[in-house]
Every structure is written in structure tokens, then in C-alpha cells.
């Protein structure tokens, strides 16, 4: 199997391949030639220079690497080409199994506006807004006044927390419309946008689903991903704390219904907003998620193994009755970023890197002393995942683990101090937080902590 990705997710896939007796090949750029994934794989193939567009986002090089090494399948990890239906089609044309949903399903779900319409048809709750992309200033103005402020403008091809603008006043609508379209065109090559009502003080809750080609669809419970900066997650936990079980069960049932409605297969995530009794579908991520380890920790199910089984034509190894989450798992993302400078990336060479350990502590990382953090890629250094019998013990264990983490380097800053501030925040500890937590912490401290 060719692993068409880098960093900790590439290493994660290599490890599961080894456990399953599958020979792994890692594709790597010149910037990653000394990476942990390259060292761990059975074989590694250089696919281009550091810039992602010339390596990890360049399908011809990836396909050549797969064919040259005799790979039968391609695992795209997350990010890069993991939700690109064109890449999945290219794999199929070259006799390679793409580890993910069918290309046509990915295409429908990758269009966020279309996915919103499909989930509306499937009976999932959605916020008031447009079911089609908005193409003109007059349309966006009419939609904004019809829905009522605040609203959020989203890129139809968006993802990863990018391509979104919150608008609170009518006079700001047109500038935000133009700016979001321009950003969407630049980042995604697609300037289509849509609009929906912005839900204040909402929580971000997602449901992990697994589905195979034999008609089986199961959910693995929910994750809370409300601690975010710039719409990108920093802390995730499962189960969602303080969420009434009736709401969690309704979201899980909705996710399974949505997966069946579009013929989804593989591992995917249905994302929702929750504010009091109100719930609303956001989007579907048709790939493995960065935060998948918290689900693995509470269920004992290897999501990558299930992905591979499904792609091989096998049924899921579990039924819904087999899924019995236990305890609480929390994940903190340790990024090479400076929170004091609006989370600006901090590339540089690591002079010290000592991850924590101890009971029920898992660290997914590709970094080590001497590793050079590249400016070309995402700033994620490590994911710290802990499990505890209850939330208080899990949070205490996470704080202990983060306190043990030793990271140093020339010009390198990390999110560890900010993460520990979140863990100590009384609103977070009481599970009364929303996606506005970091901004609220900033206001309380008189310092701007979040972008």
C-alpha cells in the first residue's frame, strides 16, 4: 500500500499496515527525507521537492511511485488529496484501490452546498440559509436579510476551517462576500460560496461513522471539538461532555441516515452545531480525521484497519451492538505555533523533543530531536491522547502529560502553554464552553488569545 501523505498520519497508517501484514510504501518530499514515516516504512519513494503542489499534491508523481513499487492500494491519510474525487478516479484508472469512498460520493460531499441540500433531503437538521451557491451581490444581500444576522458565508469547496466569514451587520455583508470568494478562489480554486445563519455560542459536535459495501453502517459515538482557533480545532474529546444523551443519540441516528442516503463507504465524520436544544448539520468529512484517536481510545476500534478492510471489499468487523464506548478520551494538538502572535507558524529545528508517557497516554508524532519543522506544511507536531475513567481524571492526566512534554528549538514556540490554560479554565472544566471559548478567555484576561 502506498501512503500518499506525511507526518504523524503517514506513520499511523504504516503501523496499522505492519500489524495487518501489508507491505507499506511511503511517498515523501525532499523536505521529509529523514521523517519518521520514511524510516518506519518497508519502502520509501521520493516524489518531488518540498512545496506540496510539486509533491504531495501532484498526482502523477504519486501514481508513478505506486506503480513502480507494485502497490495495490493508496491510503491518502487526511488533508492533501484525501477528499479529491479526481485523484480517486486517477487511482482507479491505474488499477489502484483508493482507501476512501467512491469518487462520486466524495464529489457530492466535498461540495458543501450540495452536501447541505442532500442532508436536508435526508431529513437532517440544517440552519436557515441557501441550498445553492450564491453568485451575485444582490443574491447575497437578499439571502442575508431573509435569514437574519449574524450569518456565516462559507466556501462551497471549503474545509479544514478555511473559507468562512462571520457577518454581524448588513453593511459588512458585501465586503465579506467578496473577500470570502477571493479567498476560496485562492485556496480551493473554486469561488462558489453559500450562506447560513450563524449560531452563537454553539458547540461543535461530530459523529464518527463506518460503512462498508455490504450495507452495514455503524456510528462510534460523538466527539466534541469546540475548542478552536480560526475555526480549526485544538482540543477534542469523546464523549461530548454535558451533551444530553437524547441529543447525542439523535445526532448519531442522523449521521447513519445521512451516510445511507448517499451510499457512503469507509470512515467518515458528520459534523454538527449544537446550541441548547437546537442542532444543525455542518458538513461531512469523507476521510479519517485528525482527532480519530479519541474514538479509538473509548471504543477500542482501529479506524484505519476498518478503512482498509472496507476498501478490500470486506465487511466491517463490528456491528452497532459491538460498539460500547467506555470512559473519556481527550486529544490536544501540539502545534509549532506562537499563540501570542495569532498562532503564527514557527518553523525551525528541534533541539529537544521528549514526549510524555505513563498510563493511558498515547502520543502520535513524527518529530524527534534534530527534526526541522518545514514552512511548507501544517504546523502539527504531535497529538497527545489520554484516556480516563471519567472526564476529570482524563483532563488531569492530560495536564500532567502536557507538563511533561519537553520541546525546544531555535525560534520554535508551541501551543502547549495555551492548551494547559484551556484545561485549567473553569468554563471548560464545567463543560459549559462553546466555539467562542478562546475569545472569551481572551476577553477575561484582557489579552487577545485567538485569531
Order of alpha helices (4+ residues) and beta strands (2+ residues): beta-alpha-beta-alpha-beta-alpha-beta-alpha-beta-alpha-alpha-alpha-beta-beta-alpha-beta-beta-beta-beta-alpha-beta-beta-alpha-alpha-beta-beta-beta-beta-beta-beta-beta-alpha-beta-alpha-alpha-alpha
